[in-house]
């Protein structure tokens, strides 16, 4: 059984909203300390640019200023940890061109890679593979694959539920929160189980842009989910990937551009996966452009939370087998291997940080093939700062992914 990266609680504790890593003045025109040391210099591309994030394993870029001219498109190659993108900028950010973190469409049956799901944008998850052994889309809101009675894959969800597929296959669950703490990308759509079925779309990526002065957007920031792969006649489609996340923090936001975290198309009825999040944290909002996603606005100036500042869940063992300390959630390299003789139900141990005791802990298992299963328990051992929940769940045979989420009363 393979494990994904650490998941965090669905709802933030109220106390966290009053916390922060910045000291801010109360005046309208107060500056924001982005924490940037300027080591990445000025980002001012003059032609289309692909940022390979390999040399920034934490995804953090520390610019003096950013200026993306009209007609210039910036895209990304995710790093090994598939982190979101963090732009910490000492002065103004001007985007007249395009910043694109969208998930990729699934492959179609007419290509050499006819069963592969689309890759997610940086911080997003990959779509499920297609074909008779189709798989679920990865991520907390990943769509299920088709089954013996309905070969179409299900759409993914994020801020909103993805639309039901053509035969009402259940979509992925919603997750995350309006503050985008932590910053998460979109999930992948489920693959089609038809012969030579198509792959699901990848989830949109996630980006945080912080300026000490003004962010001006007259161009585009796009973090859409990827579409289902095409089958030629568009029959037996896969699920679309859910949209990603865009969070902007600045003393002032302005412009007449467009920001989109829409879901990918997932079928011949053009059903869509769920929207991602768009969040503005600013003193002065003069932005008058288009917003396509679940939008919220406030004055939450936590930029990158310090380690241990937010609630955190970690699946530490499955059936007594310790999980890798740095889980990848990649099926080809299991983070935990169970004996075939292991009897169900199997205990899953979840370590909890900064979570009230007796919170509801939900463990979800998404097999590589077949329907997902869930079970609930509570963190009834330990303290607020460090507690443990043990949840017994019946796990199908074969590889798959395990996610843990929590719901608090606050």
NORJOMO-V23348 format. One record per residue. RES is the residue in one small letter. PSI is psi in whole degrees, 0 to 359 (none if undefined). OMEGA is omega in radians with two decimals (none if undefined). BURIAL is # if it has 9 or more other ideal C-beta (glycine too) atoms within 8 Angstrom, else .. Layout:
# NORJOMO-V23348
res=RES psi=PSI omega=OMEGA burial=BURIAL
res=RES psi=PSI omega=OMEGA burial=BURIAL
This chain:
# NORJOMO-V23348
res=x psi=133 omega=-3.05 burial=#
res=x psi=149 omega=-3.01 burial=#
res=x psi=144 omega=3.06 burial=#
res=x psi=179 omega=3.05 burial=#
res=x psi=163 omega=-3.10 burial=.
res=x psi=134 omega=3.05 burial=.
res=x psi=155 omega=-3.13 burial=#
res=x psi=167 omega=-3.06 burial=.
res=x psi=148 omega=-3.11 burial=#
res=x psi=321 omega=-3.08 burial=.
res=x psi=131 omega=3.12 burial=.
res=x psi=147 omega=3.00 burial=#
res=x psi=142 omega=-3.10 burial=#
res=x psi=323 omega=-3.09 burial=.
res=x psi=330 omega=-3.10 burial=.
res=x psi=332 omega=-3.10 burial=#
res=x psi=340 omega=3.10 burial=.
res=x psi=352 omega=-3.10 burial=.
res=x psi=179 omega=3.10 burial=.
res=x psi=171 omega=3.10 burial=.
res=x psi=9 omega=-3.12 burial=#
res=x psi=154 omega=2.97 burial=#
res=x psi=117 omega=-3.01 burial=.
res=x psi=143 omega=3.02 burial=.
res=x psi=160 omega=-3.09 burial=.
res=x psi=3 omega=-3.09 burial=.
res=x psi=160 omega=-3.07 burial=.
res=x psi=324 omega=-3.02 burial=.
res=x psi=25 omega=3.12 burial=.
res=x psi=146 omega=3.08 burial=#
res=x psi=160 omega=3.12 burial=.
res=x psi=130 omega=3.08 burial=#
res=x psi=104 omega=-3.07 burial=.
res=x psi=343 omega=-3.07 burial=#
res=x psi=3 omega=-3.12 burial=#
res=x psi=135 omega=3.05 burial=#
res=x psi=2 omega=3.09 burial=.
res=x psi=12 omega=-3.03 burial=#
res=x psi=340 omega=3.10 burial=.
res=x psi=4 omega=3.04 burial=.
res=x psi=204 omega=3.11 burial=.
res=x psi=134 omega=3.06 burial=.
res=x psi=106 omega=-3.07 burial=#
res=x psi=70 omega=-3.10 burial=#
res=x psi=144 omega=3.13 burial=#
res=x psi=350 omega=3.04 burial=.
res=x psi=168 omega=3.09 burial=.
res=x psi=134 omega=-2.99 burial=.
res=x psi=134 omega=3.03 burial=#
res=x psi=118 omega=3.13 burial=.
res=x psi=114 omega=3.06 burial=#
res=x psi=112 omega=-3.02 burial=.
res=x psi=6 omega=-3.10 burial=#
res=x psi=321 omega=-3.08 burial=.
res=x psi=4 omega=3.04 burial=.
res=x psi=76 omega=-3.01 burial=#
res=x psi=338 omega=3.09 burial=#
res=x psi=358 omega=3.10 burial=.
res=x psi=6 omega=-3.05 burial=#
res=x psi=123 omega=3.08 burial=.
res=x psi=132 omega=-3.06 burial=#
res=x psi=93 omega=-3.05 burial=#
res=x psi=158 omega=2.96 burial=#
res=x psi=321 omega=3.07 burial=#
res=x psi=163 omega=3.12 burial=#
res=x psi=130 omega=3.08 burial=#
res=x psi=109 omega=3.13 burial=#
res=x psi=108 omega=-3.02 burial=#
res=x psi=164 omega=3.05 burial=#
res=x psi=136 omega=3.13 burial=.
res=x psi=355 omega=3.14 burial=.
res=x psi=132 omega=3.11 burial=#
res=x psi=132 omega=3.10 burial=#
res=x psi=125 omega=3.07 burial=#
res=x psi=177 omega=-2.96 burial=#
res=x psi=148 omega=2.89 burial=#
res=x psi=116 omega=-3.07 burial=#
res=x psi=153 omega=3.06 burial=#
res=x psi=179 omega=-3.06 burial=#
res=x psi=328 omega=3.13 burial=.
res=x psi=359 omega=-3.11 burial=.
res=x psi=48 omega=3.14 burial=#
res=x psi=159 omega=2.91 burial=#
res=x psi=174 omega=3.10 burial=#
res=x psi=131 omega=3.10 burial=#
res=x psi=115 omega=3.05 burial=#
res=x psi=110 omega=3.08 burial=#
res=x psi=117 omega=-2.92 burial=#
res=x psi=130 omega=-3.08 burial=#
res=x psi=331 omega=-3.10 burial=#
res=x psi=220 omega=-2.99 burial=.
res=x psi=152 omega=2.99 burial=#
res=x psi=122 omega=3.13 burial=#
res=x psi=120 omega=-3.14 burial=.
res=x psi=98 omega=3.03 burial=#
res=x psi=342 omega=3.08 burial=#
res=x psi=222 omega=-3.05 burial=#
res=x psi=133 omega=2.95 burial=#
res=x psi=117 omega=-3.00 burial=#
res=x psi=118 omega=3.12 burial=#
res=x psi=25 omega=-3.00 burial=#
res=x psi=152 omega=3.01 burial=#
res=x psi=158 omega=-3.12 burial=#
res=x psi=150 omega=3.05 burial=#
res=x psi=154 omega=3.04 burial=#
res=x psi=157 omega=3.11 burial=#
res=x psi=148 omega=3.11 burial=#
res=x psi=168 omega=-3.09 burial=#
res=x psi=351 omega=-3.11 burial=#
res=x psi=2 omega=-3.11 burial=.
res=x psi=167 omega=3.11 burial=.
res=x psi=333 omega=3.13 burial=.
res=x psi=54 omega=-2.90 burial=.
res=x psi=349 omega=-3.08 burial=#
res=x psi=2 omega=-3.03 burial=#
res=x psi=141 omega=3.01 burial=#
res=x psi=160 omega=3.13 burial=#
res=x psi=146 omega=3.09 burial=#
res=x psi=147 omega=3.06 burial=#
res=x psi=161 omega=2.96 burial=#
res=x psi=174 omega=-3.11 burial=#
res=x psi=121 omega=-3.08 burial=#
res=x psi=352 omega=3.10 burial=#
res=x psi=171 omega=-3.05 burial=#
res=x psi=158 omega=-3.08 burial=#
res=x psi=150 omega=3.07 burial=#
res=x psi=161 omega=3.14 burial=#
res=x psi=152 omega=3.09 burial=#
res=x psi=154 omega=3.11 burial=#
res=x psi=175 omega=-3.13 burial=#
res=x psi=178 omega=-3.09 burial=#
res=x psi=333 omega=3.10 burial=.
res=x psi=44 omega=-3.09 burial=.
res=x psi=153 omega=-3.09 burial=#
res=x psi=163 omega=3.06 burial=#
res=x psi=155 omega=2.94 burial=#
res=x psi=145 omega=-3.13 burial=#
res=x psi=163 omega=-3.11 burial=#
res=x psi=160 omega=-3.10 burial=#
res=x psi=333 omega=-3.13 burial=#
res=x psi=22 omega=-3.08 burial=#
res=x psi=142 omega=3.12 burial=#
res=x psi=149 omega=3.11 burial=#
res=x psi=156 omega=3.04 burial=#
res=x psi=168 omega=3.03 burial=#
res=x psi=173 omega=3.12 burial=#
res=x psi=193 omega=-3.03 burial=#
res=x psi=337 omega=-3.12 burial=.
res=x psi=342 omega=-3.14 burial=.
res=x psi=107 omega=-3.02 burial=#
res=x psi=346 omega=-3.12 burial=#
res=x psi=137 omega=3.05 burial=#
res=x psi=157 omega=-3.09 burial=#
res=x psi=151 omega=3.08 burial=#
res=x psi=154 omega=3.07 burial=#
res=x psi=164 omega=3.10 burial=#
res=x psi=164 omega=2.98 burial=#
res=x psi=260 omega=3.10 burial=#
res=x psi=326 omega=3.07 burial=#
res=x psi=161 omega=3.10 burial=#
res=x psi=140 omega=2.99 burial=.
res=x psi=154 omega=3.11 burial=#
res=x psi=147 omega=3.10 burial=#
res=x psi=147 omega=3.13 burial=#
res=x psi=180 omega=-3.05 burial=#
res=x psi=337 omega=3.08 burial=#
res=x psi=30 omega=3.00 burial=.
res=x psi=31 omega=3.03 burial=.
res=x psi=138 omega=-3.05 burial=#
res=x psi=132 omega=3.11 burial=.
res=x psi=174 omega=3.09 burial=#
res=x psi=167 omega=-3.13 burial=#
res=x psi=154 omega=3.01 burial=.
res=x psi=159 omega=-3.12 burial=#
res=x psi=177 omega=3.14 burial=#
res=x psi=190 omega=-3.13 burial=#
res=x psi=164 omega=-3.03 burial=.
res=x psi=339 omega=-3.10 burial=.
res=x psi=349 omega=-3.06 burial=#
res=x psi=42 omega=3.00 burial=#
res=x psi=104 omega=0.06 burial=#
res=x psi=168 omega=3.13 burial=.
res=x psi=118 omega=-3.09 burial=#
res=x psi=150 omega=3.07 burial=#
res=x psi=185 omega=-3.13 burial=#
res=x psi=167 omega=-3.11 burial=#
res=x psi=165 omega=-3.08 burial=#
res=x psi=151 omega=3.08 burial=#
res=x psi=154 omega=3.13 burial=#
res=x psi=150 omega=-3.13 burial=#
res=x psi=159 omega=3.08 burial=#
res=x psi=137 omega=-3.12 burial=#
res=x psi=4 omega=3.11 burial=#
res=x psi=156 omega=3.07 burial=#
res=x psi=128 omega=-3.00 burial=.
res=x psi=34 omega=-3.13 burial=#
res=x psi=164 omega=-3.02 burial=#
res=x psi=162 omega=-3.11 burial=#
res=x psi=157 omega=3.09 burial=#
res=x psi=158 omega=3.12 burial=#
res=x psi=150 omega=3.10 burial=#
res=x psi=156 omega=3.13 burial=#
res=x psi=148 omega=3.09 burial=#
res=x psi=153 omega=-3.13 burial=#
res=x psi=185 omega=-3.09 burial=#
res=x psi=138 omega=3.14 burial=#
res=x psi=141 omega=3.00 burial=#
res=x psi=124 omega=3.07 burial=#
res=x psi=123 omega=-3.11 burial=#
res=x psi=128 omega=3.10 burial=#
res=x psi=142 omega=3.07 burial=#
res=x psi=349 omega=-3.08 burial=#
res=x psi=260 omega=-3.03 burial=#
res=x psi=140 omega=2.92 burial=#
res=x psi=118 omega=3.13 burial=#
res=x psi=123 omega=-3.13 burial=#
res=x psi=101 omega=2.97 burial=#
res=x psi=356 omega=3.08 burial=#
res=x psi=228 omega=-3.00 burial=#
res=x psi=137 omega=2.85 burial=#
res=x psi=119 omega=-3.03 burial=#
res=x psi=124 omega=3.04 burial=#
res=x psi=63 omega=-3.10 burial=#
res=x psi=157 omega=3.02 burial=#
res=x psi=154 omega=3.13 burial=#
res=x psi=152 omega=3.12 burial=#
res=x psi=163 omega=2.96 burial=#
res=x psi=149 omega=3.00 burial=#
res=x psi=153 omega=-3.11 burial=#
res=x psi=138 omega=3.13 burial=#
res=x psi=19 omega=-3.12 burial=#
res=x psi=292 omega=3.08 burial=.
res=x psi=3 omega=3.14 burial=.
res=x psi=27 omega=3.08 burial=.
res=x psi=157 omega=3.11 burial=.
res=x psi=57 omega=-3.06 burial=#
res=x psi=163 omega=3.01 burial=#
res=x psi=180 omega=3.11 burial=#
res=x psi=153 omega=3.06 burial=#
res=x psi=151 omega=3.05 burial=#
res=x psi=148 omega=3.13 burial=#
res=x psi=157 omega=3.12 burial=#
res=x psi=162 omega=-3.07 burial=#
res=x psi=220 omega=-3.03 burial=#
res=x psi=137 omega=3.06 burial=#
res=x psi=120 omega=3.09 burial=#
res=x psi=127 omega=-3.13 burial=#
res=x psi=131 omega=3.10 burial=#
res=x psi=124 omega=3.13 burial=#
res=x psi=162 omega=3.03 burial=#
res=x psi=326 omega=3.14 burial=#
res=x psi=137 omega=3.04 burial=#
res=x psi=135 omega=-3.13 burial=#
res=x psi=175 omega=3.10 burial=#
res=x psi=169 omega=-3.12 burial=#
res=x psi=31 omega=-3.09 burial=.
res=x psi=215 omega=-3.07 burial=#
res=x psi=134 omega=3.07 burial=#
res=x psi=126 omega=-3.05 burial=#
res=x psi=133 omega=2.98 burial=#
res=x psi=46 omega=-3.12 burial=#
res=x psi=158 omega=3.11 burial=#
res=x psi=155 omega=3.13 burial=#
res=x psi=158 omega=3.07 burial=#
res=x psi=141 omega=-3.06 burial=#
res=x psi=35 omega=3.10 burial=#
res=x psi=170 omega=-3.12 burial=#
res=x psi=352 omega=2.98 burial=.
res=x psi=10 omega=3.10 burial=.
res=x psi=35 omega=3.02 burial=.
res=x psi=147 omega=-3.06 burial=#
res=x psi=150 omega=2.97 burial=#
res=x psi=174 omega=-3.06 burial=#
res=x psi=155 omega=3.03 burial=#
res=x psi=152 omega=2.90 burial=#
res=x psi=190 omega=-3.07 burial=#
res=x psi=149 omega=2.92 burial=#
res=x psi=128 omega=-3.07 burial=#
res=x psi=128 omega=3.01 burial=#
res=x psi=129 omega=2.96 burial=#
res=x psi=109 omega=-3.00 burial=#
res=x psi=158 omega=3.00 burial=#
res=x psi=325 omega=-3.01 burial=.
res=x psi=115 omega=-3.12 burial=#
res=x psi=103 omega=3.06 burial=.
res=x psi=16 omega=-3.13 burial=.
res=x psi=128 omega=-3.12 burial=#
res=x psi=18 omega=-3.11 burial=.
res=x psi=194 omega=-3.09 burial=#
res=x psi=144 omega=3.09 burial=.
res=x psi=120 omega=-3.14 burial=#
res=x psi=91 omega=-3.09 burial=#
res=x psi=182 omega=3.09 burial=#
res=x psi=107 omega=-2.97 burial=#
res=x psi=137 omega=2.96 burial=#
res=x psi=158 omega=-3.13 burial=#
res=x psi=145 omega=3.11 burial=.
res=x psi=206 omega=-3.13 burial=.
res=x psi=54 omega=3.13 burial=.
res=x psi=102 omega=-2.95 burial=#
res=x psi=18 omega=2.94 burial=#
res=x psi=124 omega=-3.09 burial=#
res=x psi=288 omega=3.04 burial=#
res=x psi=111 omega=-3.06 burial=#
res=x psi=140 omega=3.05 burial=#
res=x psi=154 omega=3.14 burial=.
res=x psi=129 omega=3.11 burial=.
res=x psi=3 omega=-3.09 burial=.
res=x psi=327 omega=-3.11 burial=#
res=x psi=162 omega=2.98 burial=#
res=x psi=144 omega=-3.09 burial=#
res=x psi=137 omega=3.07 burial=#
res=x psi=140 omega=3.07 burial=#
res=x psi=124 omega=3.03 burial=#
res=x psi=114 omega=-3.02 burial=#
res=x psi=334 omega=3.10 burial=.
res=x psi=153 omega=3.12 burial=#
res=x psi=115 omega=-3.13 burial=#
res=x psi=33 omega=-3.13 burial=.
res=x psi=356 omega=3.13 burial=.
res=x psi=123 omega=-3.12 burial=#
res=x psi=142 omega=3.10 burial=.
res=x psi=147 omega=3.10 burial=#
res=x psi=139 omega=-3.13 burial=#
res=x psi=335 omega=3.08 burial=.
res=x psi=75 omega=-3.06 burial=.
res=x psi=144 omega=-3.12 burial=#
res=x psi=335 omega=-3.08 burial=#
res=x psi=17 omega=3.13 burial=#
res=x psi=126 omega=-3.04 burial=.
res=x psi=329 omega=-3.08 burial=#
res=x psi=340 omega=-3.13 burial=.
res=x psi=85 omega=-3.02 burial=.
res=x psi=142 omega=3.06 burial=.
res=x psi=345 omega=3.05 burial=#
res=x psi=138 omega=3.12 burial=#
res=x psi=127 omega=3.13 burial=.
res=x psi=149 omega=3.07 burial=#
res=x psi=145 omega=3.08 burial=.
res=x psi=344 omega=-3.14 burial=.
res=x psi=357 omega=-3.11 burial=.
res=x psi=131 omega=-3.12 burial=.
res=x psi=143 omega=3.03 burial=.
res=x psi=155 omega=-0.11 burial=.
res=x psi=155 omega=-3.05 burial=.
res=x psi=130 omega=3.14 burial=#
res=x psi=131 omega=3.04 burial=#
res=x psi=123 omega=3.13 burial=#
res=x psi=126 omega=-3.12 burial=#
res=x psi=123 omega=3.08 burial=#
res=x psi=134 omega=-3.07 burial=#
res=x psi=137 omega=3.10 burial=#
res=x psi=135 omega=3.11 burial=#
res=x psi=43 omega=-3.13 burial=#
res=x psi=128 omega=-3.13 burial=#
res=x psi=144 omega=3.10 burial=#
res=x psi=150 omega=3.12 burial=#
res=x psi=22 omega=2.95 burial=.
res=x psi=153 omega=3.12 burial=#
res=x psi=124 omega=3.10 burial=.
res=x psi=124 omega=3.12 burial=#
res=x psi=126 omega=3.08 burial=#
res=x psi=127 omega=3.13 burial=#
res=x psi=134 omega=3.09 burial=#
res=x psi=122 omega=3.09 burial=#
res=x psi=101 omega=3.13 burial=#
res=x psi=158 omega=3.05 burial=#
res=x psi=328 omega=3.09 burial=#
res=x psi=137 omega=3.10 burial=.
res=x psi=176 omega=-3.06 burial=.
res=x psi=151 omega=3.09 burial=.
res=x psi=155 omega=3.07 burial=#
res=x psi=151 omega=3.13 burial=#
res=x psi=158 omega=3.03 burial=#
res=x psi=155 omega=-3.10 burial=#
res=x psi=156 omega=3.06 burial=#
res=x psi=201 omega=3.12 burial=#
res=x psi=155 omega=3.10 burial=#
res=x psi=81 omega=-3.03 burial=#
res=x psi=12 omega=3.12 burial=.
res=x psi=123 omega=3.09 burial=.
res=x psi=212 omega=-3.09 burial=.
res=x psi=178 omega=3.09 burial=.
res=x psi=317 omega=-3.07 burial=.
res=x psi=335 omega=-3.12 burial=.
res=x psi=114 omega=-3.13 burial=.
res=x psi=173 omega=-3.07 burial=#
res=x psi=141 omega=3.01 burial=#
res=x psi=139 omega=3.04 burial=#
res=x psi=118 omega=-3.07 burial=#
res=x psi=122 omega=3.11 burial=#
res=x psi=131 omega=-3.08 burial=#
res=x psi=144 omega=3.09 burial=#
res=x psi=114 omega=-3.05 burial=.
res=x psi=127 omega=3.06 burial=#
res=x psi=156 omega=3.11 burial=#
res=x psi=151 omega=3.12 burial=.
res=x psi=182 omega=-3.11 burial=.
res=x psi=162 omega=3.13 burial=.
res=x psi=187 omega=-3.09 burial=#
res=x psi=145 omega=3.11 burial=#
res=x psi=133 omega=3.09 burial=#
res=x psi=147 omega=3.05 burial=#
res=x psi=132 omega=3.07 burial=#
res=x psi=162 omega=-3.14 burial=#
res=x psi=150 omega=3.07 burial=#
res=x psi=127 omega=3.13 burial=#
res=x psi=170 omega=-3.14 burial=#
res=x psi=349 omega=-3.06 burial=.
res=x psi=none omega=none burial=.
